[in-house]
Amino acid sequence: MSRLWYTRCPAPTPFGITVQKGWLEEEFAADGIDVKALQDADDVQIRRSHFTHTQPWSFRQGGNIPALWARAQGSDTRLIGLSWVDEFQALITLDKQLDTSPESLAGRRFGFPLNTRASVVDFHRATALRGFSSLLGALGVQLEDIDLIDLPHTPRSLEDAKPAVDAPLADWLDAQRPHEFAREAEALLRGEADVVFVKGATGLDITNLLNAKILVDINAQPIRTLHANNGTPRPLTVDAQLLHERPDLVERVLARTLDTGDWASHHATEVTQYVARETRSAEHWVARAYPGGLHRQLTIGLDPHALAALADFKRFLFTWGFIPSDFDFDAWVDPAPLRAALARRQALTSPV
């Protein structure tokens, strides 16, 4: 085996910073093992593993909806770590007269994104529904009280993800990721919807750009379990074949990711810079979208409360039909690699 594959979402994760810092390449260089992003593969099936997690010898950290969907689809993966970063989640509107009373919100049009070419889980739609459910719940409003309006959009597909090297500049620009909440912004501006859900640094950015009113944000929801959404928490998963055949490699990847958490806790400014690049956002919005000390939240672990929140979110996704089947969540979690990685790091730092 001479290659490890990885993928991560444009989000604040310790794994993503580990990749950005080149620590995985550094870790395995002497072994003759290269480390490559799925997105750089020529084969569309390998790129598709960002969602399906079917590529052997691969790791993934990012949004939890694709990870849960892949496991529910039958992909043989294991959850070996989690990170929890508190992030901005809000309902926004351009109607300055709209308030948060059930009477004011009843019958209002809530923009509900719909991927018209999705061959995998429509995670954007699922994220919005969870946001509506949790944030409206904090206001005493039920989903049945509002009007969900489909917002069809056709994002670039995995087949479009890697333009030819000699492609015209326009093709390269077309293939770049558009603003995460461009369709929601369009719906508000065109009067197609009264309210939309946004989150993260990109969500705060678009809120400011539109001069939109924040009706309610996640801080109004006191039940921490209901803070769980696609970005909270973010699981680190690995294919079971790699874990079975080379647990030592998995352990080393985890150890370097744990190193990132330690490094981050002492480098607040640099963390903001890394995450701004990762999310394609201004540092200004990163600092505000991930409050409470982002540099102290980039730890990897298996916190029982985070696991319980993710298990609850899995039930939400199954109830609403976003994942095709239920599965044994506890059996999906394998704590052995994290224990081994922590022991490895302890052995390296202990005096002889």
Secondary structure as GFF3:
##gff-version 3
##sequence-region A 1 352
A	DSSP	beta_strand	3	8	.	.	.	ID=ss1
A	DSSP	alpha_helix	14	20	.	.	.	ID=ss2
A	DSSP	alpha_helix	23	28	.	.	.	ID=ss3
A	DSSP	three_ten_helix	29	31	.	.	.	ID=ss4
A	DSSP	beta_strand	34	37	.	.	.	ID=ss5
A	DSSP	three_ten_helix	38	40	.	.	.	ID=ss6
A	DSSP	alpha_helix	44	52	.	.	.	ID=ss7
A	DSSP	beta_strand	58	61	.	.	.	ID=ss8
A	DSSP	alpha_helix	64	73	.	.	.	ID=ss9
A	DSSP	beta_strand	77	83	.	.	.	ID=ss10
A	DSSP	beta_strand	89	93	.	.	.	ID=ss11
A	DSSP	alpha_helix	102	105	.	.	.	ID=ss12
A	DSSP	beta_strand	109	115	.	.	.	ID=ss13
A	DSSP	alpha_helix	123	138	.	.	.	ID=ss14
A	DSSP	three_ten_helix	143	145	.	.	.	ID=ss15
A	DSSP	beta_strand	147	153	.	.	.	ID=ss16
A	DSSP	three_ten_helix	158	160	.	.	.	ID=ss17
A	DSSP	alpha_helix	169	174	.	.	.	ID=ss18
A	DSSP	alpha_helix	182	190	.	.	.	ID=ss19
A	DSSP	beta_strand	195	199	.	.	.	ID=ss20
A	DSSP	alpha_helix	200	210	.	.	.	ID=ss21
A	DSSP	beta_strand	213	217	.	.	.	ID=ss22
A	DSSP	three_ten_helix	218	220	.	.	.	ID=ss23
A	DSSP	three_ten_helix	224	227	.	.	.	ID=ss24
A	DSSP	beta_strand	234	239	.	.	.	ID=ss25
A	DSSP	alpha_helix	240	245	.	.	.	ID=ss26
A	DSSP	alpha_helix	247	264	.	.	.	ID=ss27
A	DSSP	alpha_helix	268	279	.	.	.	ID=ss28
A	DSSP	alpha_helix	283	289	.	.	.	ID=ss29
A	DSSP	three_ten_helix	294	296	.	.	.	ID=ss30
A	DSSP	alpha_helix	304	319	.	.	.	ID=ss31
A	DSSP	alpha_helix	329	332	.	.	.	ID=ss32
A	DSSP	alpha_helix	336	349	.	.	.	ID=ss33
###
